[in-house]
């Protein structure tokens, strides 16, 4: 039977239910408890009301055995026709797997020890017109799993566990920061100047104000204005957007944690990063060791440090005083960026980091000593103005975090912004963020700032190979069906 026949058959069952005066898709739901609660506080003969989806339906003479499942668990239903009555029993013939029920009855254990509800009454809450997929976990078209994530969650318990863990990870991050006096805030997602990070923004337009706006590439510049305003410890778990490539580590819409602490520097951010990630691992996994794609990662502190300046000098002969054109020549001499005639400093930085990323150890490593020319928002080291007080954290070869001693000199920040703009091509041109500079001119305390990629952290803690596996609805190309109706 093809899918259209199945759908038609279920629509006919819906009509039969309507003719029997069954309220279709009722608005109210009987008072009930989660299935998991019924299981954890199981008591023989206890009366309960539960709601969930039918995941199996087995008829044996005048008895139906069903499996009912909600987010918290699964339980067996025992529905005897002479108990629920002939009129109600007749409705059982119109039920299918995936339909959603409310059931009331008494708990008992079968002779095999299975927790079961002896159903005394039931209510049909939703009739599913399409069946659940078969063997969904083995589906080769993984993009279909991402596109119809609701079915992926229904069919794959392991997938659901990933997203339950994601929620616990974010909850653990919040509790860690809240307990240390950080204030969670919200900043705008639409900016009139795309700033706070390197990246190509998504552009939109506001009709009422007749102005171009950009979906934020980072919340940094707004969060630091709050430091100026006297909020000394702030954080935001934010959605950011970059109009760039898609890969196993990149999605155009992603989740970041950004943290700013007044009267701190990047050494304080190193300690905060170690403590935060270890805390989350302990809360979620119960240990400070994780297995990622067959490799064991030891989170015991202190974590290793390695110099970016030392690495690129050894590998490419690049010095911090080199101009972008000289850096490009040295990269090309090593077989990188062969087809490029001109690259911005940020593009050069990306090429170098991608080359180095493959060299990094599995265990956590702080890459320090970034060139000042590549860090327009960071302070320089006291004894070397060509090197910034910045680190990036790598775990399992992935960049997980980025942090600075934040530049708070408004005159130097203006000079850096103007220098950065000179490197941009015509498509990337943008204005200096005068509003941010105005805030700095009112005095920003010395501060440390930290950004952590939540999606990548979740990948590590749940052992998932792709960022799409930890985002409920990743961005996908239009399907052929969508293209036809576009």
C-alpha positions as semicolon CSV with decimal commas, in nm:
position;residue;x (nm);y (nm);z (nm)
1;X;0,000;0,000;0,000
2;X;0,151;0,334;-0,100
3;X;0,149;0,645;0,119
4;X;-0,149;0,805;-0,056
5;X;-0,363;0,496;0,009
6;X;-0,259;0,494;0,375
7;X;-0,346;0,861;0,414
8;X;-0,683;0,808;0,247
9;X;-0,756;0,509;0,469
10;X;-0,681;0,714;0,781
11;X;-0,896;1,002;0,660
12;X;-1,182;0,753;0,623
13;X;-1,125;0,637;0,982
14;X;-1,139;1,000;1,090
15;X;-1,478;1,026;0,919
16;X;-1,604;0,716;1,100
17;X;-1,497;0,865;1,434
18;X;-1,681;1,185;1,349
19;X;-1,995;0,990;1,265
20;X;-1,973;0,825;1,609
21;X;-1,982;1,173;1,766
22;X;-1,620;1,155;1,876
23;X;-1,483;1,506;1,930
24;X;-1,201;1,529;1,678
25;X;-0,883;1,703;1,795
26;X;-1,034;1,824;2,126
27;X;-0,911;2,152;2,275
28;X;-0,893;2,034;2,637
29;X;-0,678;1,754;2,779
30;X;-0,765;1,558;3,095
31;X;-0,547;1,620;3,400
32;X;-0,259;1,372;3,379
33;X;0,093;1,290;3,491
34;X;0,401;1,211;3,277
35;X;0,456;0,844;3,198
36;X;0,801;0,862;3,357
37;X;0,644;0,968;3,686
38;X;0,400;0,677;3,674
39;X;0,692;0,439;3,622
40;X;0,921;0,589;3,887
41;X;0,647;0,593;4,155
42;X;0,484;0,269;4,041
43;X;0,230;0,123;4,282
44;X;0,015;-0,180;4,202
45;X;-0,350;-0,078;4,164
46;X;-0,275;0,295;4,162
47;X;-0,512;0,492;3,939
48;X;-0,345;0,718;3,681
49;X;-0,426;0,926;3,375
50;X;-0,156;0,941;3,108
51;X;-0,115;1,101;2,765
52;X;0,106;0,990;2,480
53;X;0,149;0,852;2,132
54;X;0,067;0,495;2,027
55;X;0,396;0,330;1,923
56;X;0,267;-0,027;1,893
57;X;-0,077;-0,192;1,872
58;X;-0,132;-0,566;1,912
59;X;-0,482;-0,719;1,914
60;X;-0,544;-1,055;2,083
61;X;-0,909;-1,153;2,067
62;X;-1,100;-0,911;2,286
63;X;-0,785;-0,745;2,423
64;X;-0,561;-0,477;2,272
65;X;-0,204;-0,430;2,391
66;X;-0,055;-0,093;2,301
67;X;0,268;0,091;2,379
68;X;0,211;0,452;2,481
69;X;0,505;0,693;2,484
70;X;0,571;1,052;2,584
71;X;0,899;1,241;2,633
72;X;0,955;1,083;2,975
73;X;0,901;0,716;2,896
74;X;0,695;0,431;2,754
75;X;0,433;0,207;2,915
76;X;0,215;-0,083;2,800
77;X;-0,164;-0,044;2,778
78;X;-0,401;-0,334;2,841
79;X;-0,742;-0,253;2,690
80;X;-1,010;-0,518;2,744
81;X;-1,323;-0,464;2,539
82;X;-1,572;-0,571;2,805
83;X;-1,404;-0,331;3,052
84;X;-1,419;-0,016;2,839
85;X;-1,761;-0,113;2,695
86;X;-1,866;-0,212;2,346
87;X;-1,919;0,143;2,222
88;X;-1,570;0,251;2,330
89;X;-1,420;-0,081;2,213
90;X;-1,555;-0,016;1,863
91;X;-1,338;0,295;1,846
92;X;-1,023;0,082;1,884
93;X;-1,066;-0,037;1,525
94;X;-1,015;0,322;1,407
95;X;-0,686;0,367;1,595
96;X;-0,345;0,348;1,430
97;X;0,017;0,370;1,537
98;X;0,111;0,739;1,584
99;X;-0,235;0,840;1,711
100;X;-0,228;1,035;2,039
101;X;-0,439;0,922;2,337
102;X;-0,530;1,006;2,692
103;X;-0,591;0,693;2,901
104;X;-0,720;0,643;3,255
105;X;-0,678;0,320;3,445
106;X;-0,498;0,115;3,710
107;X;-0,129;0,023;3,720
108;X;-0,026;-0,342;3,738
109;X;0,258;-0,572;3,637
110;X;0,213;-0,854;3,389
111;X;0,342;-1,203;3,469
112;X;0,659;-1,108;3,278
113;X;0,706;-0,805;3,502
114;X;0,613;-0,537;3,247
115;X;0,463;-0,217;3,384
116;X;0,112;-0,186;3,239
117;X;-0,204;0,023;3,264
118;X;-0,535;-0,159;3,276
119;X;-0,732;0,097;3,077
120;X;-1,077;0,188;3,209
121;X;-1,137;0,474;2,964
122;X;-0,954;0,657;2,688
123;X;-0,986;0,973;2,478
124;X;-0,853;1,021;2,126
125;X;-0,660;1,349;2,131
126;X;-0,515;1,348;1,779
127;X;-0,552;1,125;1,474
128;X;-0,229;1,091;1,273
129;X;-0,302;1,088;0,901
130;X;0,046;0,965;0,810
131;X;0,234;0,665;0,951
132;X;0,565;0,677;1,133
133;X;0,868;0,586;0,920
134;X;1,002;0,233;0,931
135;X;1,372;0,172;0,999
136;X;1,423;0,550;1,017
137;X;1,751;0,515;1,204
138;X;1,905;0,337;0,907
139;X;1,777;0,586;0,656
140;X;2,056;0,669;0,411
141;X;1,915;1,009;0,320
142;X;2,032;1,186;0,637
143;X;1,918;1,521;0,498
144;X;1,560;1,392;0,513
145;X;1,614;1,320;0,883
146;X;1,720;1,682;0,937
147;X;1,435;1,816;0,725
148;X;1,172;1,608;0,909
149;X;1,338;1,622;1,249
150;X;1,004;1,557;1,422
151;X;1,005;1,206;1,273
152;X;1,372;1,160;1,356
153;X;1,293;1,239;1,721
154;X;0,997;1,000;1,724
155;X;1,184;0,713;1,564
156;X;1,529;0,749;1,722
157;X;1,566;0,752;2,099
158;X;1,939;0,831;2,062
159;X;1,858;1,147;1,867
160;X;1,614;1,261;2,133
161;X;1,879;1,198;2,401
162;X;2,118;1,433;2,219
163;X;1,872;1,721;2,241
164;X;1,778;1,645;2,600
165;X;2,151;1,659;2,678
166;X;2,183;1,985;2,486
167;X;1,920;2,139;2,713
168;X;2,106;2,010;3,022
169;X;2,435;2,153;2,891
170;X;2,284;2,500;2,848
171;X;2,116;2,474;3,189
172;X;2,453;2,382;3,347
173;X;2,621;2,680;3,177
174;X;2,356;2,916;3,312
175;X;2,375;2,781;3,667
176;X;2,757;2,804;3,665
177;X;2,756;3,170;3,559
178;X;2,459;3,269;3,774
179;X;2,629;3,128;4,085
180;X;2,936;3,343;4,009
181;X;2,743;3,666;3,994
182;X;2,703;3,699;3,616
183;X;2,384;3,859;3,489
184;X;2,211;3,709;3,185
185;X;2,109;3,981;2,938
186;X;1,962;4,016;2,590
187;X;2,100;4,241;2,319
188;X;1,967;4,327;1,971
189;X;1,975;4,070;1,693
190;X;1,939;4,338;1,424
191;X;2,231;4,579;1,392
192;X;2,276;4,884;1,173
193;X;2,650;4,802;1,152
194;X;2,767;4,439;1,147
195;X;3,047;4,426;1,402
196;X;3,205;4,240;1,691
197;X;3,358;3,967;1,475
198;X;3,481;3,889;1,126
199;X;3,210;3,746;0,904
200;X;2,974;3,823;0,620
201;X;2,632;3,927;0,754
202;X;2,279;3,862;0,636
203;X;2,121;4,189;0,524
204;X;1,760;4,297;0,571
205;X;1,557;4,618;0,553
206;X;1,330;4,792;0,803
207;X;1,036;4,952;0,623
208;X;0,921;5,196;0,892
209;X;1,266;5,351;0,941
210;X;1,373;5,299;0,577
211;X;1,709;5,160;0,687
212;X;1,932;4,866;0,609
213;X;1,992;4,629;0,898
214;X;2,207;4,321;0,950
215;X;2,143;4,006;1,150
216;X;2,415;4,009;1,412
217;X;2,738;3,825;1,354
218;X;2,820;3,867;1,725
219;X;2,673;4,050;2,028
220;X;3,013;4,166;2,157
221;X;2,992;4,542;2,104
222;X;2,653;4,569;2,273
223;X;2,760;4,357;2,569
224;X;3,067;4,573;2,628
225;X;2,846;4,882;2,636
226;X;2,685;4,723;2,941
227;X;3,027;4,718;3,110
228;X;3,041;5,094;3,048
229;X;2,697;5,115;3,211
230;X;2,823;4,952;3,531
231;X;2,703;4,593;3,480
232;X;3,036;4,434;3,566
233;X;2,955;4,069;3,487
234;X;2,723;3,988;3,198
235;X;2,657;3,699;2,962
236;X;2,428;3,616;2,674
237;X;2,342;3,281;2,519
238;X;2,273;3,423;2,179
239;X;2,178;3,336;1,824
240;X;2,422;3,475;1,570
241;X;2,422;3,461;1,191
242;X;2,697;3,449;0,929
243;X;2,628;3,437;0,558
244;X;2,905;3,190;0,487
245;X;2,970;2,826;0,408
246;X;2,798;2,520;0,551
247;X;3,001;2,223;0,677
248;X;3,009;1,966;0,955
249;X;3,127;2,249;1,185
250;X;2,940;2,549;1,044
251;X;2,573;2,643;1,021
252;X;2,470;2,994;0,910
253;X;2,258;3,029;1,226
254;X;2,434;2,918;1,542
255;X;2,436;2,956;1,920
256;X;2,713;3,132;2,110
257;X;2,783;3,204;2,473
258;X;2,950;3,541;2,526
259;X;3,073;3,642;2,873
260;X;3,225;3,973;2,984
261;X;3,384;4,042;3,322
262;X;3,505;4,385;3,433
263;X;3,841;4,414;3,610
264;X;3,962;4,089;3,451
265;X;4,188;3,989;3,161
266;X;4,242;3,695;2,929
267;X;4,423;3,497;3,202
268;X;4,103;3,518;3,406
269;X;3,913;3,401;3,096
270;X;4,144;3,099;3,067
271;X;4,054;3,002;3,423
272;X;3,685;3,071;3,364
273;X;3,683;2,862;3,046
274;X;3,851;2,563;3,211
275;X;3,624;2,577;3,513
276;X;3,307;2,622;3,304
277;X;3,369;2,334;3,063
278;X;3,482;2,099;3,340
279;X;3,172;2,191;3,543
280;X;2,941;2,124;3,248
281;X;3,109;1,789;3,172
282;X;3,078;1,685;3,537
283;X;2,712;1,789;3,553
284;X;2,612;1,624;3,225
285;X;2,844;1,325;3,196
286;X;2,946;1,276;3,560
287;X;3,319;1,287;3,474
288;X;3,591;1,511;3,332
289;X;3,675;1,279;3,048
290;X;3,488;1,234;2,722
291;X;3,498;1,011;2,421
292;X;3,470;1,194;2,090
293;X;3,467;0,997;1,765
294;X;3,676;0,718;1,914
295;X;3,928;0,951;2,085
296;X;3,948;1,001;2,461
297;X;3,972;1,365;2,571
298;X;4,112;1,435;2,917
299;X;3,974;1,758;3,068
300;X;4,197;1,761;3,374
301;X;4,338;2,110;3,430
302;X;4,559;2,303;3,373
303;X;4,521;2,277;2,997
304;X;4,810;2,294;2,754
305;X;4,915;2,622;2,588
306;X;5,077;2,673;2,249
307;X;5,194;2,992;2,078
308;X;5,028;3,090;1,749
309;X;5,320;3,320;1,666
310;X;5,564;3,036;1,728
311;X;5,361;2,787;1,523
312;X;5,324;3,006;1,212
313;X;5,689;3,111;1,223
314;X;5,801;2,749;1,240
315;X;5,553;2,620;0,979
316;X;5,525;2,912;0,732
317;X;5,802;3,158;0,823
318;X;5,536;3,421;0,900
319;X;5,632;3,703;1,139
320;X;5,390;3,930;1,330
321;X;5,518;4,240;1,151
322;X;5,452;4,094;0,803
323;X;5,203;4,279;0,583
324;X;4,906;4,088;0,437
325;X;5,082;4,064;0,099
326;X;5,396;3,917;0,259
327;X;5,187;3,670;0,462
328;X;5,010;3,567;0,142
329;X;5,342;3,513;-0,041
330;X;5,472;3,293;0,240
331;X;5,149;3,091;0,247
332;X;5,161;3,042;-0,130
333;X;5,521;2,927;-0,105
334;X;5,390;2,648;0,121
335;X;5,115;2,553;-0,125
336;X;4,825;2,744;0,037
337;X;4,602;3,015;-0,116
338;X;4,750;2,946;-0,461
339;X;4,466;3,107;-0,659
340;X;4,443;3,422;-0,448
341;X;4,595;3,754;-0,553
342;X;4,486;3,948;-0,242
343;X;4,350;3,844;0,092
344;X;4,239;4,039;0,397
345;X;4,412;3,974;0,728
346;X;4,107;3,786;0,855
347;X;4,109;3,558;0,548
348;X;4,479;3,490;0,594
349;X;4,414;3,413;0,959
350;X;4,143;3,162;0,859
351;X;4,373;2,983;0,611
352;X;4,651;2,959;0,868
353;X;4,417;2,832;1,141
354;X;4,265;2,569;0,912
355;X;4,615;2,443;0,833
356;X;4,715;2,440;1,198
357;X;4,388;2,290;1,319
358;X;4,483;1,950;1,179
359;X;4,807;1,959;1,378
360;X;4,654;2,022;1,717
361;X;4,631;1,760;1,986
362;X;4,305;1,596;2,085
363;X;4,325;1,722;2,445
364;X;4,229;2,086;2,521
365;X;4,486;2,337;2,401
366;X;4,489;2,715;2,438
367;X;4,644;2,880;2,132
368;X;4,790;3,212;2,250
369;X;5,012;3,491;2,108
370;X;4,794;3,596;1,815
371;X;4,918;3,884;1,602
372;X;4,773;4,220;1,704
373;X;4,697;4,288;1,336
374;X;4,451;3,996;1,344
375;X;4,277;4,105;1,668
376;X;4,118;4,450;1,633
377;X;3,927;4,426;1,963
378;X;4,205;4,290;2,188
379;X;4,473;4,456;2,399
380;X;4,839;4,402;2,316
381;X;5,089;4,229;2,538
382;X;5,282;4,467;2,765
383;X;5,624;4,371;2,633
384;X;5,532;4,319;2,266
385;X;5,278;4,545;2,090
386;X;5,276;4,312;1,786
387;X;5,120;4,029;1,992
388;X;4,771;4,045;2,146
389;X;4,635;3,915;2,475
390;X;4,405;3,665;2,308
391;X;4,353;3,290;2,306
392;X;4,151;3,036;2,114
393;X;4,064;2,702;2,272
394;X;4,084;2,386;2,061
395;X;3,935;2,051;2,160
396;X;3,954;1,747;1,932
397;X;4,094;1,976;1,661
398;X;3,793;2,211;1,675
399;X;3,795;2,573;1,783
400;X;3,557;2,590;2,079
401;X;3,631;2,926;2,243
402;X;3,784;3,267;2,175
403;X;3,879;3,528;2,437
404;X;4,063;3,859;2,483
405;X;4,179;4,115;2,725
406;X;3,931;4,366;2,582
407;X;4,065;4,683;2,424
408;X;3,915;4,976;2,616
409;X;4,120;5,267;2,477
410;X;3,875;5,459;2,252
411;X;4,148;5,630;2,047
412;X;4,331;5,305;1,978
413;X;4,001;5,130;1,903
414;X;3,913;5,396;1,645
415;X;4,253;5,353;1,481
416;X;4,207;4,974;1,470
417;X;3,856;5,002;1,321
418;X;3,980;5,237;1,049
419;X;4,274;5,007;0,974
420;X;4,039;4,706;0,955
421;X;3,805;4,879;0,710
422;X;4,094;4,958;0,475
423;X;4,148;4,584;0,422
424;X;3,788;4,517;0,316
425;X;3,683;4,488;-0,047
426;X;3,392;4,689;-0,187
427;X;3,136;4,417;-0,104
428;X;3,248;4,402;0,259
429;X;3,283;4,777;0,321
430;X;3,123;4,903;0,642
431;X;3,127;5,211;0,859
432;X;3,309;5,260;1,185
433;X;3,073;5,188;1,477
434;X;3,056;5,540;1,616
435;X;2,798;5,444;1,881
436;X;3,035;5,187;2,029
437;X;3,325;5,433;2,026
438;X;3,103;5,692;2,196
439;X;3,036;5,440;2,473
440;X;3,410;5,370;2,511
441;X;3,478;5,742;2,543
442;X;3,269;5,740;2,861
443;X;3,514;5,490;3,011
444;X;3,501;5,111;2,996
445;X;3,676;4,925;3,279
446;X;3,951;4,678;3,190
447;X;3,774;4,351;3,112
448;X;3,808;3,999;2,989
449;X;3,569;3,869;2,724
450;X;3,496;3,510;2,625
451;X;3,297;3,346;2,346
452;X;3,216;2,973;2,339
453;X;3,047;2,793;2,049
454;X;2,757;2,613;2,214
455;X;2,684;2,391;1,914
456;X;3,043;2,264;1,893
457;X;3,058;2,212;2,269
458;X;2,740;2,003;2,244
459;X;2,896;1,806;1,957
460;X;3,186;1,714;2,185
461;X;2,979;1,627;2,490
462;X;2,732;1,415;2,291
463;X;2,989;1,257;2,054
464;X;2,823;1,383;1,735
465;X;3,028;1,416;1,412
466;X;2,831;1,704;1,257
467;X;2,690;2,033;1,382
468;X;2,366;1,936;1,207
469;X;2,328;1,653;1,457
470;X;2,302;1,898;1,748
471;X;2,081;2,166;1,587
472;X;1,715;2,071;1,576
473;X;1,648;2,239;1,243
474;X;1,973;2,312;1,055
475;X;1,958;2,520;0,740
476;X;1,915;2,300;0,431
477;X;1,887;2,354;0,060
478;X;1,535;2,357;-0,075
479;X;1,407;2,010;-0,153
480;X;1,302;1,933;-0,514
481;X;0,939;1,958;-0,401
482;X;1,002;2,302;-0,251
483;X;1,176;2,417;-0,568
484;X;0,872;2,317;-0,773
485;X;0,637;2,525;-0,558
486;X;0,873;2,822;-0,515
